[in-house]
Amino acid sequence: MNHPVTPVLAAFLLLGSTLSSASSDVRGHVSTYRSPLGVQERCVALNHFPDGNYSTSDNQQENKFCSIDFYSSSVALCPKFFSTSPGTLIYDISGGPYAGDPDGFEKRICPRGKIMHKEANGAPVSYKTTMNGKNTSGTFSTASLLYYHFSRYLHTNIEVPVSVYRSMDRQVHMKRVTRPGVRYSSHKKSLHMNHAAWLEMEHAETHPDSYHPTDELFTRDRIQIYGIFIHPKGKRYSAELNGTRRSGWGDGQNRDFQKTAPYLALSNHAPLLKAIVQGMDKARQDHTLRKAMGSQVSTAQMLSWMQDLTEITLLDYIFSQQDRIGNIDYTTYWYWMEKGKVLRRPAQGRKIPKDLAAFRPVLLKHTVLNDNDAGGRPSYVNYAKRTGMLEKIRHYNTDTYKRLMKLDDDFSRKGNLYDYVATTFGLSEPQLKMVVTNTHHAAAILKASCQKGKLRFDLDLESYLLTGDVKPQQTLCDG
């Protein structure tokens, strides 16, 4: 049985590392574990972004992730074979019918291929690794770390799940996860891409130097693979936010995305409330969008969605995300006003809780970006850039704009924010350059819109909920 070493504040950097080295060279709070073969594994909660808005819940989730011991009798590992990427599902089996029996769970439950709840304590944690083979989908585990920490710096309205770095003995992973993944994914034609990914993973773990770039999947000594922990939550939006996708993958579905009601309102230069009405009216002309939106969409919901889209398009532009459309999720919250403040809490169904009834709360869908691993690499197609998403935006949140301008200015001076990004995520030189360049281009696009008088700073959900109105703020274009 393994036991974690007491975490210490340390830099997870190997001797002689440079900016062109492996993405496993990350910095943060380190916990260590030892595999049955004697390999020392690491979990790293990355250092926080300077001036980032991290919650107590974020810190608790990081600690919870880094307390997971793959070799505990209360942990079972299942290959994921219901989508295209070769991920691992980590189950807590400290209670239930398989308590203390991970081998039994992995042999009898994992082959079912679905998310299990009755046989385990709650939903599984996902362990995602990089995979970019010739016949596989594209996934880059470091992207989830980038989205998490940049979202906290930008103080986003959207929720980006906590993620931490984790390495694992490649031999153990191959035996417990990869080879079962190869077997379980081989029986369905619909899983051909997933099966190809598991085959690629098996070949790579057998011959690490056969996978390129090797450093994106393996630690420098090639003894371990590495990836990230993440706990996805929520449900998938339909066409109301993900778009109709009728034009096919790539440019087509990204342009369909720009025909949704919130994006139409976002790209309308009219005053906010008028733009919202016109955006909804135009979107409802499409049968699929009208059906997905339902009979009523509140102004507050539209305003929230519009701010969500400014944040999604900005993050996706910076990280060259190529697979956003169709991968936007949500949870639901009750929002209410009490003593001059806007409060919220997760909703369980659509019935107003008795203790909130007097406050006349509103139920809003709250956007969650769970699936962020097709970004962060220069080789990925930047569809936000390619389809001109930022150039069309006419409404923005003041704080988001100012933070972007501050980030761009710091990057240009190679200040402390630049140093943080350059030394924390283990980015290669091309990856770091992409993030810096895309941040500069995004800032330049929005600044140009501001200078031309095409950008209204009026996206403020809290102000609208408090007053029932919106008043554009005056913001200097230089931030």
Helices and strands as residue ranges (DSSP letters): E 5-11, E 27-34, E 40-46, H 56-65, E 75-79, E 88-92, H 102-108, G 110-112, E 125-129, H 142-154, E 163-169, H 170-173, I 174-178, H 179-184, G 185-187, G 189-191, H 192-206, G 208-210, G 214-216, E 224-230, E 235-236, H 239-242, H 251-257, H 261-266, H 272-283, H 287-293, H 299-319, E 329-338, E 341-346, G 354-359, E 362-368, H 383-386, G 390-392, H 398-413, H 416-424, H 429-451, H 461-467
